[in-house]
Amino acid sequence: MNRKYYDKNLNQRQRKIIELLVTISTCRELEFLVC
């Protein structure tokens, strides 16, 4: 298995998870937003 390719995939996955968490926390902070 290509290590570089695996790491790249993992990083993309982590980034999506982080973006989701940030979106959720921003949503909670801004009360006028409907989630």
LUMVODO-847927 format. One record per residue (C-alpha): residue number from 1; z, y, x. Coordinates in pm, whole numbers. Example, Ala and Ser with C-alpha at 12.3 -4.5 7.8 and 13.67 -1.06 7.14 Angstrom:
{pt 1 {780 -450 1230}}
{pt 2 {714 -106 1367}}
! end
This chain:
{pt 1 {0 0 0}}
{pt 2 {-81 348 122}}
{pt 3 {247 522 193}}
{pt 4 {97 872 174}}
{pt 5 {-59 804 -164}}
{pt 6 {268 660 -295}}
{pt 7 {469 961 -179}}
{pt 8 {217 1196 -337}}
{pt 9 {246 1016 -671}}
{pt 10 {624 1022 -652}}
{pt 11 {623 1394 -579}}
{pt 12 {400 1466 -878}}
{pt 13 {629 1261 -1098}}
{pt 14 {941 1440 -972}}
{pt 15 {772 1777 -1022}}
{pt 16 {690 1693 -1385}}
{pt 17 {1049 1583 -1447}}
{pt 18 {1185 1900 -1286}}
{pt 19 {947 2116 -1492}}
{pt 20 {1064 1940 -1807}}
{pt 21 {1430 1996 -1719}}
{pt 22 {1366 2362 -1641}}
{pt 23 {1181 2404 -1971}}
{pt 24 {1470 2247 -2162}}
{pt 25 {1736 2460 -1992}}
{pt 26 {1529 2776 -2041}}
{pt 27 {1491 2680 -2406}}
{pt 28 {1867 2649 -2446}}
{pt 29 {1930 2981 -2277}}
{pt 30 {1685 3167 -2498}}
{pt 31 {1827 3132 -2847}}
{pt 32 {1527 3283 -3024}}
{pt 33 {1305 3000 -2902}}
{pt 34 {1263 2707 -3135}}
{pt 35 {1246 2380 -2944}}
! end
